[in-house]
Amino acid sequence: MNPSTLSRTQCAVVLFILRKISIDPIPITSSICLYMAIFRPVWFKRLVETIYADINGKD
């Protein structure tokens, strides 16, 4: 399994878990997305680069 597919699978699993944990008065997933949009953490940039590595030919 290449790193891109592994990262995509991990993201899907994490989003599914966050969706199940999310409680209506406290939206966890949208809070995390808001954090990523405002602060743009380095780990998120690396994750996106890993996901799209096979598209850019960086396998």
N, C-alpha and C positions, 0 to 999 in steps of 0.2 A: 504494500500500500504506500503510495507516494505521500510526501508531507502535505500536499495541498488537499488531498482527499481526507487525510486524517484530521486536518484542521477544520475542514467543513463538517465532518461528522461530529467532532467535539463541540463546535458551535451549535449545531442542531440539538445535541443532547442538552447542553447548558440552557439554551433558550426554552426547550421543552420543560426542563425542571423548573426554571424561573416562572414559566406560565402556570405550572401546577401549584407553586408556592404562593403566587401572587394572591393577595387578599384585596377585595374590592376597595376598601377605604385607603389602603396603602399600596399603590401601584409600583411594585418593585421593578419590573422590566422597563417601564417608561422612565423611572428615576435613574436607572443605570444608563439608559440611552441618552438622557439629558446630561448626565455627568460626562459621558464620552463626547458629546457634541460641544460642550462648553470647554472642558479642560484638555481634550485630545491627548490622552495618555500615550506614552511610548509603546506600551504593550499592545495597544489596539492597532497602532500603525504596523507593528511587526506581524500581528495576526493577519491583517489585511494583505500584507506583502506575501505571507506564507500561503494564504488562500489563493491568490492570483499568480503564484510563482510559475505554475505550468502554462498559463496563458502567455506570460511574458517570455517563456523559454528559459527560465532560470532553474529548471529541474535540477 
